[in-house]
Amino acid sequence: MSDVLEVRVVDRIQIMTINRPQARNAIDLETAQAIAAAMDTLDASDEVDLGVLTGAGQTFCSGMDLKAFAQTGARPYVGDRGFAGLCERPPAKPLIAAIEGYALAGGCELALSCDLIVASTSAQFGLPEVRRGLVPGSGGMLRLPARIPYHIAMEVVLTGELMQAARMHHYGLVNRLVEPGHALDAALALGRTIAANGPLAVRTAKHIIAESRNWRAADMFDLQRPRVAHIFVSEDAREGATAFAEKRAPAWKGR
């Protein structure tokens, strides 16, 4: 376990807490490597069904650690996972962002890499790269316009201004909006709801939703069919039907 990333498991949910509050949880190379390793563990483990990513010290993440980069020249990118060990290749299992305080620049792109976002009313989102003559190249320009209206995404990126969590909730970027200090608890509650479902079905559903965005309407069912065939012959599908008939909670096998 790394000092810069705390990892623990609660109710089959892997909680990953970026632990650099003195730097507003900015991402240096060590932190990026720790996040990448945690994502590998999340996908490989039979003991967890999903992950929650959060930050220590009432801040989610302020982006790339520019001071560390200036000192070492090391960019916080890891293989094909990209910035922070996450942005270019998220995990196969669902990932929830639990956000207090700032989710800025690369920190906002980390949140956009997650499948669901829970934020406190005091949280703020922003992609301020243009103010430094840069662009949000780790997903901000690619994912944000797909999550919120086009003109609002343009405003966020082109002005570099901070956006309150309530506004992002209004536009659908934030799934749950909660009182300050309760983002992690709310993310865990959401995670428990997901973890109660068939894990094979959950992973398959996430994969198809993410992959199908660019499928042509004429092809989409033909493309979906082979990707869901295994679900209907799985042990979990039989268990789900049997548990329903017997009026009991299912005992999932993940296969």
Secondary structure, DSSP 4 states (H G I P E B T S, - for coil): -BTTEEEEEETTEEEEEE--GGGTT-B-HHHHHHHHHHHHHHHH-SS-SEEEEEESTT--B--B-HHHHHHH----EEGGGEETTTTTS--SS-EEEEE-SEEETHHHHHHHHSSEEEEETT-EEE-GGGGGT---TTTHHHHHHHHS-HHHHHHHHHH---EEHHHHHHTTS-SEEE-TT-HHHHHHHHHHHHHTS-HHHHHHHHHHHHHGGG--TTTHHHHHHHHHHHHHTSHHHHHHHHHHHHTS-------
